[in-house]
């Protein structure tokens, strides 16, 4: 086993191996795996995780091609001009594509279709913001390259804000792109909103519905930065399903194979008899939303603060003390500030 020199930072890991320097930033999909492998002394695994060029053969699909372990978009029609005009691509989806190519994925076309559609988005800022949204959670990408997301609506399937838009399964909702606010610094504004599972589930609350939607990356407009990149504004989306019994996130890979059935019964996958974690019906919707948020943050290696949980609970009037009591009832530990007081700045962890 080859040992490596490394430096563990809060936002990046620097590794020295085989005469090369590898930097793994926190937004890299392998960040947590690399960190854990280093702590466990699994250096061979570390090298495999950081060497994205290894075992990735040259490959081309449409206007996108892989060469020497890098992904490019070809803007020129002529093959002679391809390498001169090609744009080198980056981002969480590109990292995932290279990782799966290295592991021998049989059909990478969903990723290529996604990238192709994304690069047809007319806004450079929208493209970069969508990467932030996808990096929060590995949201599924279907065979056509569309992104699967979630939306919380009223019990009558209408949107909670205006009550005008019907979100029944099969509906396609669309507005002119210029009518969607493209400023990420504005939290609540004009446009259709699509979210991560926990964000949408919170909006659905106990009296609403949680819908599964898909959207074309071309139609992504902005990702507000007030909710940790958990929602985005789009100008068009399609409602493809509903999660009803025991709301849980769709546990699927970041792509969907060609046998995926859009008419699939979303509830069959969450048979309560087969669910070891179960569904605690005695917990309130607020407590469930809080637990879901905290567990997601812990999965990312982050202990959220009471204030962050409070900010996450949009539309719910809960004081810091209310949050602390709910969190402790859920079995989490809330740290004491200055050794004796629990405040909005207290971090929430799994144990002492």
C-alpha positions, 0 to 999 in steps of 0.5 A: 500500500502506497502512503501519501502526504496530505493536508486536510482542510475544512473546504479542500483536501490537498494530496501529494502522490506520484509526484503530483498534487491533487486538490479535492474541493468541498464541492467535489462529489468524492470529498467525503469519501476521500476524507474518510479514506485518508482517516482510515489509511486506505491510500490506494482507495484515495489515489483511485478516487482522486485520479479521475483520468485513470481508466477513462477511455476517449469517448464522444457523443453528439457535440460532447467528447472525452479526451485524456480524461477530460470532458469537452464541448465541441462548438465547431462542426469540423473535426479539424477545428474540434480541439481548437474550439472545444470548451473544457467542462467542469462541475459536479455532473462532469465529475460524476460522469467521469467516475461512472465511466471509470467504473464501466457504466454501460450507458452514459447517454443520460449524462451526455443528454443533460450536459447538451441541454444544459449548454443550450441554456442561454444564460451563463449564470444559470448554468453555474447556478444549476451546478450549485443546485445539483451539488446539494443533492445528487438529484436523478437525471432521466434518459432524456437528460431532464432533472428530477426534482420535487414540489410541495403544493396544496391538497388540491394540487394548486401552488401554495403562493397564488393558488392558480397553477394546477400541479396534477400528474401529467401537467406541463407548466410554462411561462416566458423566461423573461418573467422569471427572476434571474437574480439569485440574491432574491429569495422569494420572487417570480417564477416556478420553483422546484426543490430538493426533497427536504425543501419541497417536503417542508412546503408540502407540510402535513396538509399538502401534497409532495409532487415529483417533477422534471425539468429541462436544464435549458429551462433553469433560470436561477438558484436563490442562495438564501436556502443553501441551494435547495431550490431553483426557479425555472420557466417550465416543468412537467409533473410526473408523479406524487409521493403519498404514503410515508414521504421519503426521498426517491432512492435512485442513482443520479441517472435513470436507465432506459427501462424507467417507467414514468407511470411507476407507483411511487408508493410501492418502493416505500412499503412500510413493512420493508422499511427498517426505519419506519415512519413515526406517525406520532411526530409532527410534520414540523419535527419530521421536517427538522429531523430530515434536514438535520440528518441530511446535514450530518450526512454531509459531515456538517453539524447545523446550528439551531439558527440554520434549522430555524431559517430552514423552516419557512412559513413556520413560527418556531422560536429558537427555544422551540427548535431546541426542544424539538431537536432534543426530543428527536434525540439529537444533542444541542451544544452549550454555548460558553459551557452553560447556555443553549442558543441559536448559535448552538450546533446540533450533533448526533451525540456528546 
